Every structure is written in structure tokens, then in C-alpha cells.
Amino acid sequence: MPMALALLNGAFPPARRGWAIGIYGGVTALAAVAGPVLGGAVTQGLGWQWIFWLNVPVALAAVPLVLSRISEATGPGGAVDLRGLVLVKAAALGLVWGLVRENPAGWGSLEVTGTLAGGAAAAAAFAVWERRAACPMLPARLFRSPAFSAGNTAIFMINASLTGVIFLMPQFQQVVAGPRSARLGDAAAPLGDRAVPCRPAGGRAGRPGRGTRPGRDRVAAAGRWGGLDRCGSGSR
């Protein structure tokens, strides 16, 4: 997803960038509608291994389009932030390790508390280092923008909630409630039906030249990134 957004940012001028990102968001939201249904049917009819083979024809069809329509784009040169890379990797490793091992080892175990504490310490060290690095991986000045900070916070919260709904809830229902895969896919399909029209509308509302009124910006952010938040509240 980050690479796709970077390609969109380079392929479209600022005047059309909001529209392109809105279309991109609508297509990805369509996957939330069709994915559970198609995945449930394939899993029940053929087997879960076939899920990975579905991407092969899509990738083969996309290769000539990418080569013919997407031009090479490069960013400004600079040194690699090796220290920042090591710190953020250590933070991710410690936090993920601790959360994954919580169930078998227990919250009070030294393994879990130690890795969580180490991951948190590495994350704090990463934040401090990024303020001092000459070529930071994540420039701290970006967070001085309220729009940047609020948008990334909203994206984080939305993705966290969607992970629970799309990944954990189907496992819970299959293991505990026991519905068949196809029925579970049909039940999950309405999660994305509001996001398909809302995200392109948000991209149009947030394009340059239409003003920067706070209300309009909030609508654009909700439509472009939220989709399933306010616009999708009817899919319950």
C-alpha cells in the first residue's frame, strides 16, 4: 500500500492527486466487499491454498500496464538512516514478540514484560534519534502539521479496528460459532459497501482549488481514508 500511494503521488499532478487517491481508495474498498465472498467460496470449494493463486493472473495482467503507463520516479538523494532503521526494527520486534507470546507465556512472564519494555524503549529512542538525525527516516517536522498528525492518527485507528474485524473476527466465528466459509464471507461483505462511493467522493472534496475550510477537509479525510467509519456506519 505505501508503494502504491507513492506511485500515485508521482504519476498524477497535485490538481488530480486527490481524485486519483479517491479512486484508489474506492478500488481497495471494493476488495473488502468482494474479498470475503470470493475467499469464502474458494476456501470452501477448492481449499485455502488456492487463495494465493488468485493473485497470479492479476499480477500477470498488471505487469504490461505498469511498464507502459508508470514512469520511473526517484526521490531526493541522501544517506540511509541506519541507526533509525535498527531502532525501529528493534521496536517492532520487541512489541510484536511480547504481544504474540502473551498467551502461552503469560503477561507476568519475564519474556513478555522484557520484550515489551525493550520494544517501548527502542521506540522512544527512535523518536529521539529522528529529531537529531541529518537524514531522518521519519522527519519529526512533519508532525508539526495538524493535518498530517490527525490524518495518520485516524488511519492508525481505522486500520487497527479493521484488523480486528477482517482478521480476528472471522477466525473467532469459524472456531467458536462454526459457520461455513461461504456464509462467513457473505456476512462480512457489507463491511465495505459504503466505502466504495465515499472514498472517491472524499478525494474530489479534498482536491486543490476547492478551499481549505475545516469542514470540507474533515469530509475529505473521512471519505478518503475512513470509508468504513462515518460513511459505513450503516453496515452493521
C-alpha positions in Angstrom: 0.0 0.0 0.0 2.7 2.6 0.7 4.4 1.8 -2.6 1.0 2.2 -4.4 0.4 5.6 -2.8 4.0 6.7 -3.7 3.4 5.7 -7.4 0.1 7.6 -7.4 1.8 10.7 -5.9 4.4 10.6 -8.7 2.1 9.8 -11.6 -0.6 12.5 -11.0 -0.2 16.2 -10.7 -1.4 17.9 -7.5 -4.6 19.0 -9.2 -5.6 15.4 -9.8 -3.9 13.7 -6.9 -6.9 13.8 -4.6 -9.1 12.3 -7.3 -6.6 9.5 -8.0 -6.2 8.6 -4.4 -10.0 8.6 -4.0 -10.3 6.1 -6.9 -7.6 4.0 -5.4 -9.4 4.0 -2.1 -12.7 3.0 -3.8 -11.0 0.1 -5.5 -9.3 -1.1 -2.3 -12.7 -0.8 -0.5 -14.2 -2.9 -3.3 -11.8 -5.6 -2.2 -13.4 -5.6 1.2 -16.7 -6.3 -0.4 -15.7 -8.9 -2.9 -12.8 -10.4 -1.0 -14.8 -12.2 1.8 -17.3 -13.6 -0.6 -14.8 -14.8 -3.2 -12.4 -16.0 -0.5 -15.1 -17.9 1.3 -16.3 -19.6 -1.9 -12.8 -20.6 -2.9 -11.8 -21.8 0.6 -14.9 -23.9 0.8 -15.0 -25.2 -2.7 -11.3 -25.7 -3.6 -9.1 -25.1 -0.5 -7.4 -22.2 1.3 -4.2 -22.7 -0.7 -5.9 -21.5 -3.8 -6.3 -18.1 -2.3 -2.7 -17.4 -3.1 -3.0 -18.5 -6.7 -5.7 -15.9 -7.4 -3.1 -13.2 -7.4 -1.1 -14.7 -10.2 -3.3 -13.8 -13.2 -3.9 -10.3 -11.7 -0.2 -9.7 -11.4 0.5 -11.0 -14.9 -2.2 -8.7 -16.3 -0.8 -5.7 -14.3 2.9 -6.1 -15.4 2.4 -4.8 -19.0 0.2 -2.0 -17.8 2.7 -0.9 -15.2 5.6 -1.0 -17.7 3.7 1.0 -20.3 1.8 3.5 -18.1 4.0 4.1 -15.0 7.2 6.1 -15.4 10.2 5.7 -13.1 10.3 8.2 -10.3 13.1 8.9 -7.7 13.2 11.0 -4.6 15.9 13.3 -3.4 19.2 11.6 -2.6 20.5 11.2 0.9 22.2 8.9 3.3 20.4 5.9 4.7 19.3 6.3 8.3 20.9 3.1 9.5 20.5 3.9 13.2 16.9 4.8 12.8 16.3 1.6 10.8 17.9 -0.6 13.6 15.9 1.2 16.3 12.5 0.9 14.5 13.2 -2.8 13.7 14.0 -3.4 17.4 10.9 -1.6 18.5 8.7 -3.6 16.2 10.4 -6.9 17.1 10.0 -6.3 20.9 6.4 -5.2 20.8 5.2 -7.8 18.4 7.1 -10.6 20.2 5.6 -9.6 23.5 2.1 -9.5 22.2 2.3 -12.8 20.3 3.9 -14.6 23.3 1.4 -13.2 25.9 -1.0 -16.2 25.6 1.5 -19.1 26.0 3.9 -17.3 28.4 1.6 -15.0 30.3 1.6 -11.3 30.9 3.7 -11.6 34.1 6.5 -13.6 32.5 9.9 -12.1 32.1 9.8 -12.9 28.4 6.7 -10.9 27.7 7.5 -7.9 30.0 11.1 -7.8 28.9 10.3 -7.7 25.2 7.5 -5.2 25.6 9.7 -2.9 27.7 12.6 -3.3 25.2 10.3 -2.6 22.3 8.9 0.5 24.0 12.4 1.7 24.9 13.6 1.2 21.3 10.5 3.2 20.0 11.3 6.1 22.4 15.0 6.0 21.3 13.9 6.1 17.7 11.7 9.1 18.3 14.6 10.9 20.0 17.1 10.0 17.3 14.8 11.1 14.4 14.9 14.7 15.9 18.7 14.7 15.7 19.5 12.7 12.5 20.8 14.6 9.5 18.7 12.5 7.1 15.9 11.0 9.3 13.8 8.1 8.2 10.7 9.9 9.6 11.3 13.7 9.8 9.8 14.9 13.1 8.9 18.2 11.4 6.0 16.5 9.6 4.2 16.1 12.9 4.0 19.8 13.3 1.3 19.8 10.7 -2.1 19.2 12.4 -3.5 17.7 9.2 -0.6 15.2 9.0 -0.8 14.2 12.6 -4.6 13.9 12.7 -4.7 12.0 9.4 -2.1 9.5 10.5 -3.8 9.0 13.8 -7.1 8.4 12.1 -5.5 5.9 9.6 -3.9 4.1 12.5 -7.2 3.8 14.4 -9.1 2.7 11.3 -6.6 0.0 10.3 -6.4 -1.2 13.9 -10.2 -1.7 14.0 -10.3 -3.2 10.6 -7.6 -5.7 11.5 -9.8 -6.9 14.3 -12.9 -7.2 12.1 -11.4 -8.6 9.0 -8.7 -10.9 10.5 -9.7 -11.8 14.1 -13.5 -11.9 13.9 -13.7 -14.5 11.1 -11.3 -16.8 13.0 -13.4 -16.4 16.1 -16.7 -17.2 14.3 -15.2 -20.1 12.4 -13.6 -21.7 15.5 -16.3 -20.9 18.1 -19.6 -20.3 16.1 -18.7 -22.7 13.4 -20.3 -21.3 10.2 -19.2 -22.4 6.8 -16.6 -20.3 5.0 -19.0 -19.2 2.3 -21.6 -18.0 4.8 -19.0 -16.1 6.8 -17.8 -14.4 3.6 -21.4 -13.3 2.8 -21.8 -11.9 6.3 -18.5 -9.9 6.1 -19.3 -8.4 2.6 -21.4 -5.4 3.9 -18.3 -4.0 5.7 -17.1 -2.2 2.6 -20.2 -1.3 0.7 -20.3 2.3 2.0 -16.6 2.9 1.4 -16.8 2.3 -2.3 -18.7 5.5 -3.1 -17.4 7.5 -0.1 -13.7 7.4 -0.8 -13.8 8.8 -4.3 -16.2 11.5 -3.1 -13.6 12.3 -0.4 -10.9 12.6 -3.0 -12.9 15.0 -5.0 -13.8 17.1 -2.0 -10.1 17.4 -1.0 -8.6 18.4 -4.3 -6.7 21.7 -4.6 -8.6 24.7 -5.6 -11.7 24.0 -3.6 -10.7 25.8 -0.5 -9.3 24.7 2.8 -12.3 25.0 5.1 -12.0 22.7 8.1 -15.4 21.1 7.5 -14.5 20.3 3.9 -11.1 18.9 4.9 -12.8 16.6 7.5 -15.2 15.4 4.9 -12.4 14.7 2.5 -10.4 12.8 5.2 -13.4 10.8 6.3 -14.3 9.8 2.7 -10.8 9.2 1.5 -9.4 7.2 4.5 -12.4 6.4 6.7 -14.9 5.0 4.3 -15.9 2.4 6.9 -16.1 4.9 9.7 -18.8 7.5 9.3 -19.9 6.7 5.8 -20.0 3.0 6.6 -21.8 3.2 9.8 -24.9 1.7 8.3 -23.2 -1.6 7.6 -23.8 -3.2 11.0 
